[in-house]
């Protein structure tokens, strides 16, 4: 960890990309229902072919993010889903 996150949760998908994507979609629904309409989501594609959504609220430095991606540091290339809550300086960190 870079020390920039207030909270991070990372778990490996049991059934590859489909499972990681389903976790990501479920997580997005939960995050949206918790944060409310003043938090705006922005979604983009990760380097490994997954997706990342970051929620921002005007005037706040806090970001809430969720992503799923294929681990590039292993031969097997397992899929993961990650939830982060922290400062906007986290955006400067490279993502897979």
Steps between C-alpha positions, in 0.01 A plus 500: 500500500614854425355633825262724306185295561277531801347165406574232243345158452634262235363155425575239235214384279419132527389454141717740303390808312126428513504472878715813544270699270189382688660605832588838345145554375348400836747726680412795278130459581574493873736800483247707301221424748724595795654819362200670345452711188753774586783253437579481128643178353760489223579164340793401281671183379803365687821396325410133546154529344297544817318813613546767764238737639595795720239700690566870575304759691556866417706669769625174651849352471365156585452248221321168504614256233431148387675307226556153367815400318725213399809469717805555278765392750412133489527233233143386561357851470222479759219756504442729798245754619615792715312766695691811614400802704754776535652828390493618138881472487435125450417579138870560434577137580513274192224241465506160331 
